């Protein structure tokens, strides 16, 4: 029932051309910077400073996709770095990239470790069987992983798993900047997942917020009725349907923009790093104006 996946499977044909956006997420390794995630060369290459860097990842289901890319690149780039993967699935047949994971293990037997956790299939070790809850995660960190000498953590999966791991690592004194995470959803099914630029009627006698936004070098202004409590993204979509967004749930970061002037309240934020928020960036899908006029820049 997916909107894009159904169209892609049923309508796309050889020779069709699709225009796509650049990658928008921030789920990348800081310990190894490249021209892609650090084109200015500003960030120090910590992996060169610490060639024996230890990286640990928790992934569930399709959350393995970005983790595999990070693991493969890290292990190939540094002959001394190590990577440990805790990968949760329902059963053996559900394990994505099973062959690729096995190949990594064969290629780097001393530097790559994988722990397969199966929630609906019994394994010899109790730690490798069942759902990863608070108790199991704590035991894993005590008996399998440890948390003190890890250069960077990667968490990718459903909200409950990622949040459980974040809380546990925080309680163990792991600095926030060493934990990278990406969510499937926010875990709030009552919140609409889509953002279609819902129709808003602007009456002449109603007070409004003035929202000015810049996208692809072009600026536009839209009035937003105060009573509507609409997001900056929703208001901008009424003016330009090409405003970038994807999940509209504060998870992906696609709708990120810089707040140039004015003020907003941001309901949720699972995508922006603390330094981005401090620099004035907002998730427009989660931000509602609190000042008479607001100016945001999607190009910043």
KEKE-3310 file (N, C-alpha, C; in steps of 0.2 Angstrom, whole numbers, plus 5000, padded with zeros to 4 digits):
npx = (5004:5011:5014:5024:5031:5022:5018:5031:5034:5023:5022:5034:5046:5058:5070:5063:5065:5070:5069:5079:5082:5096:5105:5098:5099:5108:5114:5128:5145:5155:5168:5175:5178:5173:5174:5161:5153:5160:5164:5171:5182:5182:5180:5189:5198:5195:5197:5210:5217:5214:5218:5214:5201:5185:5170:5152:5137:5119:5106:5090:5080:5077:5084:5097:5103:5109:5119:5126:5133:5141:5149:5156:5163:5171:5179:5186:5193:5201:5214:5215:5204:5189:5173:5158:5143:5126:5112:5095:5082:5066:5067:5079:5077:5073:5083:5092:5104:5112:5122:5131:5135:5141:5151:5159:5163:5171:5181:5186:5190:5196:5192:5179:5163:5148:5132:5119:5102:5087:5070:5059:5064:5072:5088:5105:5111:5103:5105:5105:5092:5075:5066:5075:5075:5075:5082:5089:5097:5105:5112:5119:5128:5135:5141:5144:5148:5152:5154:5163:5175:5171:5171:5161:5144:5130:5113:5100:5083:5067:5057:5056:5067:5078:5077:5077:5091:5098:5094:5100:5114:5116:5114:5125:5135:5139:5145:5133:5137:5143:5134:5125:5109:5095:5078:5064:5051:5042:5035:5022:5008:4996:4998:4997:5005:5008:5011:5002:5000:4988:4973:4970:4960:4961:4954:4949:4947:4955:4968:4985:5000:5015:5024:5039:5049:5064:5069:5078:5085:5074:5062:5047:5031:5019:5003:4998:4984:4982:4974:4974:4985:4995:5010:5026:5030:5018:5012:5021:5020:5008:5010:5021:5023:5034:5042:5054:5051:5048:5045:5038:5037:5046:5057:5066:5073:5072:5065:5072:5077:5084:5081:5079:5074:5063:5052:5049:5040:5046:5039:5043:5059:5069:5079:5088:5105:5111:5120:5116:5103:5106:5113:5102:5094:5079:5066:5054:5042:5038:5038:5030:5025:5028:5030:5025:5030:5040:5055:5062:5075:5077:5088:5100)
npy = (4994:5006:5023:5027:5015:5006:5013:5013:4999:4996:5005:5010:5009:5003:5015:5026:5041:5048:5062:5065:5070:5076:5066:5069:5066:5064:5054:5048:5043:5051:5049:5046:5056:5062:5068:5069:5070:5080:5092:5104:5101:5104:5097:5087:5073:5060:5047:5045:5051:5042:5028:5015:5015:5011:5005:5004:4996:4996:4988:4985:4975:4982:4993:4990:4994:5007:5005:4995:5001:5010:5002:4994:5004:5010:4999:4996:5007:5010:5000:4996:4999:4994:4986:4983:4974:4973:4965:4964:4954:4945:4932:4919:4919:4932:4940:4953:4956:4945:4937:4947:4952:4940:4940:4951:4947:4936:4943:4952:4945:4948:4960:4963:4960:4952:4951:4941:4944:4936:4938:4929:4916:4903:4903:4897:4905:4915:4928:4931:4929:4933:4949:4965:4972:4984:4976:4966:4974:4980:4969:4965:4976:4975:4962:4958:4969:4982:4999:5009:5012:5015:5023:5028:5027:5019:5019:5012:5009:5004:5016:5012:5003:5011:5022:5016:5011:5024:5030:5021:5021:5035:5034:5027:5036:5039:5051:5063:5067:5056:5047:5041:5042:5035:5035:5024:5027:5039:5033:5037:5033:5040:5052:5060:5054:5059:5074:5085:5098:5104:5112:5128:5141:5158:5171:5188:5196:5190:5188:5185:5175:5180:5172:5170:5162:5155:5146:5137:5148:5157:5168:5168:5173:5169:5169:5164:5159:5163:5155:5143:5136:5130:5122:5128:5121:5116:5128:5134:5124:5127:5137:5134:5119:5111:5111:5104:5089:5073:5063:5070:5069:5073:5065:5062:5074:5080:5092:5102:5118:5135:5146:5162:5174:5180:5169:5151:5137:5121:5106:5092:5083:5073:5073:5083:5088:5094:5105:5110:5114:5124:5133:5138:5131:5122:5110:5111:5104:5102:5114:5129:5146:5158:5172:5187:5188:5177:5171:5159:5149:5137:5135:5136)
npz = (5000:4999:4994:4985:4983:4978:4966:4960:4958:4949:4939:4934:4921:4910:4905:4910:4918:4933:4944:4958:4975:4984:4997:5013:5026:5043:5047:5048:5050:5061:5065:5054:5041:5025:5008:5005:5018:5024:5015:5016:5023:5037:5049:5060:5056:5065:5065:5060:5070:5080:5076:5080:5083:5090:5085:5088:5084:5084:5076:5069:5059:5043:5047:5046:5034:5032:5042:5037:5026:5033:5041:5032:5025:5035:5040:5028:5026:5037:5044:5057:5064:5073:5072:5079:5078:5083:5079:5077:5073:5068:5065:5058:5044:5041:5041:5034:5021:5024:5018:5015:5027:5032:5023:5027:5039:5036:5029:5038:5051:5064:5066:5064:5072:5075:5082:5082:5086:5089:5089:5089:5088:5095:5102:5107:5117:5129:5129:5116:5112:5110:5113:5113:5127:5141:5152:5145:5136:5145:5151:5139:5137:5149:5148:5135:5127:5133:5137:5138:5130:5117:5102:5094:5093:5084:5081:5074:5070:5076:5086:5100:5102:5099:5108:5120:5120:5119:5131:5140:5137:5140:5154:5157:5156:5143:5131:5123:5110:5105:5101:5088:5079:5070:5066:5062:5064:5075:5084:5087:5083:5082:5077:5062:5048:5036:5026:5018:5014:5019:5016:5020:5025:5023:5031:5029:5040:5050:5062:5057:5055:5047:5035:5028:5016:5009:4995:4984:4980:4978:4984:4995:5002:5014:5021:5037:5046:5063:5071:5065:5068:5060:5054:5049:5037:5032:5029:5019:5009:5004:4996:4988:4980:4979:4991:5001:5009:5019:5029:5038:5052:5061:5060:5049:5044:5032:5029:5035:5039:5040:5054:5051:5055:5068:5078:5083:5089:5092:5090:5090:5089:5081:5072:5071:5076:5092:5090:5078:5081:5090:5081:5075:5066:5061:5061:5049:5048:5061:5067:5073:5071:5083:5083:5076:5063:5053:5046:5036:5029:5017:5010:5017)
capx = (5000:5015:5012:5029:5033:5017:5019:5038:5033:5018:5022:5041:5048:5065:5070:5060:5070:5067:5073:5079:5085:5102:5104:5097:5100:5114:5116:5135:5150:5160:5175:5179:5175:5175:5172:5154:5150:5164:5167:5175:5188:5182:5180:5195:5197:5196:5200:5217:5219:5213:5217:5211:5194:5180:5163:5147:5130:5113:5101:5084:5076:5080:5089:5104:5105:5114:5124:5131:5137:5146:5153:5160:5168:5175:5183:5190:5197:5206:5216:5215:5198:5185:5166:5154:5136:5121:5107:5089:5077:5062:5070:5084:5075:5071:5090:5094:5111:5115:5128:5136:5137:5145:5157:5162:5166:5176:5186:5189:5188:5198:5190:5171:5160:5141:5128:5112:5097:5081:5065:5055:5067:5076:5095:5108:5112:5098:5106:5103:5085:5070:5066:5079:5072:5080:5086:5093:5102:5110:5116:5123:5133:5139:5144:5146:5150:5155:5152:5168:5180:5168:5172:5155:5138:5125:5107:5095:5078:5061:5058:5057:5074:5083:5076:5080:5098:5100:5093:5105:5120:5116:5115:5132:5140:5142:5143:5128:5139:5146:5128:5121:5104:5090:5072:5059:5045:5042:5032:5016:5003:4990:5000:4997:5012:5009:5010:5000:4999:4981:4970:4969:4956:4963:4949:4952:4947:4958:4975:4989:5007:5018:5030:5043:5054:5068:5070:5082:5086:5068:5058:5040:5028:5013:5000:4995:4980:4984:4969:4975:4991:4999:5017:5029:5030:5011:5010:5025:5017:5002:5013:5025:5022:5041:5046:5056:5049:5047:5041:5033:5036:5052:5062:5071:5077:5072:5062:5077:5078:5087:5077:5083:5072:5057:5053:5045:5040:5047:5036:5047:5065:5073:5084:5094:5110:5111:5124:5112:5098:5110:5114:5096:5090:5072:5062:5048:5036:5037:5038:5024:5027:5026:5031:5021:5034:5045:5058:5066:5079:5079:5095:5105)
capy = (5000:5012:5027:5027:5009:5004:5016:5011:4992:4994:5010:5012:5005:5004:5021:5031:5045:5051:5067:5064:5075:5074:5063:5074:5064:5066:5047:5047:5043:5057:5047:5045:5061:5061:5074:5069:5073:5086:5095:5110:5099:5107:5092:5083:5065:5057:5040:5046:5053:5036:5023:5009:5017:5005:5008:4999:4998:4992:4989:4981:4974:4986:4998:4987:4997:5012:5003:4991:5006:5013:4997:4992:5009:5011:4993:4996:5014:5009:4993:4995:5001:4988:4987:4977:4975:4969:4965:4961:4952:4940:4925:4919:4920:4939:4944:4956:4957:4940:4935:4953:4952:4935:4941:4956:4943:4932:4948:4955:4941:4950:4967:4964:4956:4952:4947:4941:4943:4934:4938:4924:4910:4901:4902:4894:4910:4919:4935:4932:4926:4938:4956:4969:4977:4987:4972:4963:4978:4981:4963:4965:4981:4972:4955:4958:4975:4987:5006:5014:5014:5016:5030:5031:5022:5020:5016:5012:5005:5007:5021:5009:5001:5017:5026:5012:5011:5030:5031:5016:5024:5041:5033:5025:5042:5040:5058:5063:5068:5050:5042:5043:5037:5036:5031:5022:5032:5042:5029:5040:5032:5044:5058:5059:5053:5063:5081:5086:5105:5104:5118:5133:5147:5164:5177:5195:5199:5186:5189:5180:5175:5181:5167:5171:5157:5155:5139:5137:5155:5161:5169:5169:5174:5166:5171:5158:5161:5161:5150:5137:5132:5126:5122:5132:5117:5116:5135:5134:5120:5130:5142:5130:5111:5108:5112:5097:5085:5066:5059:5075:5067:5075:5060:5062:5080:5083:5098:5106:5125:5139:5151:5168:5179:5177:5163:5146:5132:5115:5100:5086:5084:5067:5073:5088:5088:5099:5110:5112:5118:5130:5137:5141:5126:5120:5105:5115:5100:5102:5121:5133:5152:5162:5179:5190:5187:5172:5170:5153:5148:5130:5134:5138)
capz = (5000:4999:4988:4980:4981:4973:4959:4957:4956:4944:4934:4932:4916:4908:4901:4913:4921:4940:4947:4965:4980:4987:5003:5018:5033:5046:5050:5046:5055:5062:5066:5047:5037:5018:5004:5005:5024:5026:5009:5018:5027:5043:5054:5061:5055:5071:5064:5059:5076:5084:5071:5083:5085:5091:5084:5089:5081:5085:5071:5069:5052:5038:5050:5044:5028:5033:5046:5033:5023:5038:5043:5026:5023:5041:5040:5022:5027:5042:5045:5064:5067:5074:5072:5082:5076:5087:5074:5079:5068:5071:5064:5053:5037:5041:5041:5028:5020:5028:5015:5015:5034:5032:5019:5031:5045:5033:5027:5044:5056:5070:5067:5064:5076:5074:5087:5079:5091:5086:5094:5088:5087:5101:5101:5112:5122:5131:5127:5109:5110:5113:5111:5116:5132:5146:5155:5140:5134:5151:5151:5133:5138:5154:5146:5128:5123:5137:5135:5140:5125:5111:5099:5091:5093:5079:5083:5068:5070:5078:5091:5106:5103:5099:5114:5125:5119:5120:5138:5144:5136:5144:5161:5158:5155:5136:5129:5118:5103:5102:5099:5081:5078:5065:5068:5057:5066:5081:5089:5089:5077:5082:5074:5055:5046:5030:5026:5011:5013:5020:5014:5026:5023:5027:5031:5029:5047:5055:5062:5054:5055:5040:5035:5022:5015:5003:4992:4978:4978:4976:4991:4994:5008:5014:5027:5041:5051:5070:5074:5062:5072:5056:5054:5043:5031:5029:5026:5013:5004:5001:4991:4983:4981:4979:4997:5003:5015:5018:5034:5042:5059:5065:5060:5043:5043:5025:5029:5039:5037:5046:5056:5050:5060:5071:5083:5082:5094:5088:5094:5090:5085:5081:5067:5071:5081:5096:5087:5073:5084:5093:5076:5072:5062:5064:5057:5048:5049:5068:5070:5072:5072:5089:5082:5070:5056:5053:5040:5036:5023:5016:5006:5021)
cpx = (5004:5014:5017:5031:5028:5018:5026:5037:5028:5019:5029:5043:5055:5065:5067:5066:5066:5072:5073:5083:5092:5101:5103:5098:5107:5117:5123:5140:5154:5167:5179:5175:5178:5173:5165:5151:5154:5167:5172:5182:5188:5183:5186:5194:5199:5199:5207:5220:5219:5212:5214:5204:5189:5173:5158:5140:5125:5108:5096:5081:5080:5084:5096:5107:5110:5120:5129:5136:5143:5151:5158:5165:5173:5181:5188:5195:5202:5208:5216:5209:5193:5178:5162:5146:5131:5115:5101:5084:5072:5064:5075:5083:5073:5078:5092:5101:5115:5122:5133:5139:5142:5152:5162:5166:5172:5182:5190:5188:5190:5195:5182:5168:5152:5138:5121:5107:5091:5076:5060:5058:5072:5084:5099:5109:5106:5098:5104:5096:5080:5071:5071:5076:5077:5085:5091:5099:5107:5115:5121:5129:5138:5144:5147:5150:5155:5153:5158:5173:5178:5169:5166:5150:5133:5119:5102:5090:5072:5062:5060:5065:5079:5083:5079:5088:5101:5100:5099:5112:5121:5117:5122:5137:5142:5140:5138:5131:5142:5140:5125:5115:5099:5084:5068:5053:5046:5039:5025:5011:4997:4992:5000:5004:5014:5008:5008:4999:4992:4979:4968:4965:4959:4958:4952:4952:4951:4965:4979:4996:5010:5024:5033:5048:5058:5070:5073:5083:5080:5064:5051:5037:5021:5010:4997:4991:4982:4980:4971:4981:4994:5006:5019:5029:5023:5010:5014:5022:5011:5004:5017:5025:5029:5045:5048:5053:5048:5043:5036:5032:5042:5058:5068:5075:5077:5070:5066:5077:5081:5082:5081:5081:5065:5058:5048:5045:5041:5044:5040:5054:5069:5078:5089:5098:5109:5114:5120:5106:5100:5111:5108:5092:5084:5070:5055:5042:5034:5036:5032:5026:5024:5027:5027:5024:5039:5048:5063:5070:5081:5085:5101:5109)
cpy = (5006:5016:5027:5020:5005:5007:5014:5004:4991:4999:5011:5007:5007:5010:5027:5035:5049:5056:5066:5069:5072:5071:5069:5072:5065:5059:5045:5047:5049:5055:5046:5050:5060:5068:5075:5072:5079:5089:5100:5107:5102:5102:5088:5076:5062:5050:5040:5047:5047:5031:5016:5011:5011:5008:5002:5001:4993:4993:4984:4981:4978:4992:4996:4991:5002:5010:4999:4995:5008:5008:4995:4998:5010:5005:4994:5002:5013:5002:4991:4996:4994:4990:4981:4979:4970:4970:4961:4960:4947:4933:4925:4921:4928:4943:4946:4956:4951:4938:4941:4953:4946:4936:4946:4952:4939:4937:4951:4951:4944:4957:4968:4958:4957:4948:4947:4940:4942:4934:4933:4917:4909:4900:4899:4899:4914:4926:4936:4930:4931:4945:4960:4974:4980:4982:4968:4967:4980:4975:4963:4970:4978:4966:4955:4964:4980:4994:5011:5017:5014:5023:5033:5025:5024:5016:5017:5007:5008:5011:5017:5007:5006:5021:5022:5012:5018:5032:5027:5019:5031:5039:5030:5030:5043:5047:5058:5063:5061:5045:5045:5039:5040:5032:5029:5027:5035:5038:5032:5039:5036:5051:5056:5059:5057:5070:5083:5094:5106:5111:5122:5139:5153:5170:5184:5198:5195:5188:5183:5181:5176:5176:5168:5165:5157:5148:5140:5144:5160:5162:5170:5170:5172:5168:5165:5161:5159:5155:5143:5132:5128:5127:5126:5128:5117:5123:5136:5130:5123:5135:5139:5123:5108:5109:5105:5095:5078:5064:5064:5073:5069:5070:5061:5068:5083:5090:5103:5113:5129:5145:5158:5174:5177:5172:5158:5141:5125:5109:5094:5087:5077:5067:5078:5087:5094:5106:5114:5117:5125:5135:5140:5137:5123:5114:5109:5111:5100:5109:5125:5140:5155:5169:5181:5188:5182:5171:5164:5152:5141:5129:5134:5131)
cpz = (5000:4993:4983:4978:4977:4966:4956:4954:4950:4938:4930:4926:4913:4903:4904:4917:4928:4942:4955:4969:4982:4994:5008:5025:5036:5049:5047:5051:5055:5063:5059:5042:5030:5015:5004:5012:5027:5020:5011:5021:5034:5049:5054:5059:5061:5071:5063:5066:5081:5079:5074:5086:5085:5090:5085:5086:5083:5080:5071:5062:5047:5040:5048:5038:5028:5037:5042:5029:5027:5040:5038:5025:5029:5041:5034:5023:5032:5044:5052:5067:5068:5074:5074:5081:5080:5082:5076:5073:5072:5070:5059:5046:5036:5040:5035:5027:5024:5025:5015:5022:5035:5029:5023:5036:5042:5032:5033:5050:5063:5071:5067:5068:5075:5079:5084:5085:5087:5091:5094:5087:5092:5099:5107:5118:5123:5129:5120:5107:5113:5111:5116:5121:5136:5149:5151:5138:5139:5151:5145:5134:5144:5152:5140:5125:5128:5134:5136:5135:5118:5108:5097:5091:5087:5081:5077:5069:5073:5084:5098:5107:5103:5105:5120:5126:5121:5128:5142:5143:5140:5151:5162:5157:5148:5134:5123:5111:5101:5100:5093:5081:5073:5066:5062:5058:5072:5086:5091:5083:5077:5079:5066:5052:5039:5031:5019:5010:5014:5019:5020:5023:5027:5026:5032:5036:5052:5055:5060:5056:5048:5040:5028:5022:5009:5001:4985:4975:4977:4983:4990:5001:5008:5021:5031:5046:5058:5073:5071:5065:5067:5056:5048:5037:5028:5025:5019:5007:5000:4995:4986:4985:4981:4985:4999:5009:5014:5023:5038:5049:5063:5065:5055:5042:5036:5025:5033:5035:5042:5047:5056:5054:5063:5076:5082:5088:5090:5092:5095:5086:5086:5076:5067:5077:5085:5094:5082:5076:5087:5087:5072:5067:5065:5059:5055:5048:5056:5071:5068:5074:5079:5089:5076:5063:5057:5046:5040:5029:5022:5012:5011:5023)
residu = (UNK:UNK:UNK:UNK:UNK:UNK:UNK:UNK:UNK:UNK:UNK:UNK:UNK:UNK:UNK:UNK:UNK:UNK:UNK:UNK:UNK:UNK:UNK:UNK:UNK:UNK:UNK:UNK:UNK:UNK:UNK:UNK:UNK:UNK:UNK:UNK:UNK:UNK:UNK:UNK:UNK:UNK:UNK:UNK:UNK:UNK:UNK:UNK:UNK:UNK:UNK:UNK:UNK:UNK:UNK:UNK:UNK:UNK:UNK:UNK:UNK:UNK:UNK:UNK:UNK:UNK:UNK:UNK:UNK:UNK:UNK:UNK:UNK:UNK:UNK:UNK:UNK:UNK:UNK:UNK:UNK:UNK:UNK:UNK:UNK:UNK:UNK:UNK:UNK:UNK:UNK:UNK:UNK:UNK:UNK:UNK:UNK:UNK:UNK:UNK:UNK:UNK:UNK:UNK:UNK:UNK:UNK:UNK:UNK:UNK:UNK:UNK:UNK:UNK:UNK:UNK:UNK:UNK:UNK:UNK:UNK:UNK:UNK:UNK:UNK:UNK:UNK:UNK:UNK:UNK:UNK:UNK:UNK:UNK:UNK:UNK:UNK:UNK:UNK:UNK:UNK:UNK:UNK:UNK:UNK:UNK:UNK:UNK:UNK:UNK:UNK:UNK:UNK:UNK:UNK:UNK:UNK:UNK:UNK:UNK:UNK:UNK:UNK:UNK:UNK:UNK:UNK:UNK:UNK:UNK:UNK:UNK:UNK:UNK:UNK:UNK:UNK:UNK:UNK:UNK:UNK:UNK:UNK:UNK:UNK:UNK:UNK:UNK:UNK:UNK:UNK:UNK:UNK:UNK:UNK:UNK:UNK:UNK:UNK:UNK:UNK:UNK:UNK:UNK:UNK:UNK:UNK:UNK:UNK:UNK:UNK:UNK:UNK:UNK:UNK:UNK:UNK:UNK:UNK:UNK:UNK:UNK:UNK:UNK:UNK:UNK:UNK:UNK:UNK:UNK:UNK:UNK:UNK:UNK:UNK:UNK:UNK:UNK:UNK:UNK:UNK:UNK:UNK:UNK:UNK:UNK:UNK:UNK:UNK:UNK:UNK:UNK:UNK:UNK:UNK:UNK:UNK:UNK:UNK:UNK:UNK:UNK:UNK:UNK:UNK:UNK:UNK:UNK:UNK:UNK:UNK:UNK:UNK:UNK:UNK:UNK:UNK:UNK:UNK:UNK:UNK:UNK:UNK:UNK:UNK:UNK:UNK:UNK:UNK:UNK:UNK:UNK:UNK:UNK:UNK:UNK:UNK:UNK:UNK:UNK)
# end
